[in-house]
Amino acid sequence: MNDDEALDLYVKRVNELLSTRLVTSGDLRTSLSMRASVDQPMELSVHEPDEEALRSFLLTFRQFVSDKEGTRVAQDIYAHIRDDIYDRFFDATAQPNDGSDISDRS
């Protein structure tokens, strides 16, 4: 996969995450509350995201973090940028200082 394809895949996966029901509904919150009183029974209330919406979100999200998915796009992009920055740094430090900025070199 070349860099353009990797970036296109990353953008596609991000858009898929943004369009999931879990994200569009804004119902990602989880809460637990408990009320107790001496003369009343204990009350417990739980709010969880919809299970199907959460599963759908996680199926797409795992592609960003799982080694087994083969589409760790964010890590691939980061590695490429990091390598480019290292290359520029070492190229710049190996050359005499001519007063130019490191970002001017490519």
Steps between C-alpha positions, in 0.01 A plus 500: 500500500649834402474819705200639309307175540584487871378857551182431300434192714559698819254771391245236399524327840474831689187586300357157577557561872342845481191359331437216747180520703700517822675819390206664322267441796757630749404217732848383591457576868487236770376574847413324820310659785386364830260647755466360848294604797434344838124473447498434122629214286826566318458628145757428233493650153734425211533662161701324231542565130288289268684168462454472123616859447805437718586180313471677166730779620758257641513294181620806314709644784705183540645559153683799644664307783518130418820347363295218349277725292779603267367855476674676784484810288564758770813318615622462141448870432672593827795271420535654154492856639739408782745343255481807278568730797797285609639503147468879480660544840798278427544653153498845658745410776737332254524815286672824596261760637416736214236692697203333332217345695476119518148520358641656182673173412320217329 
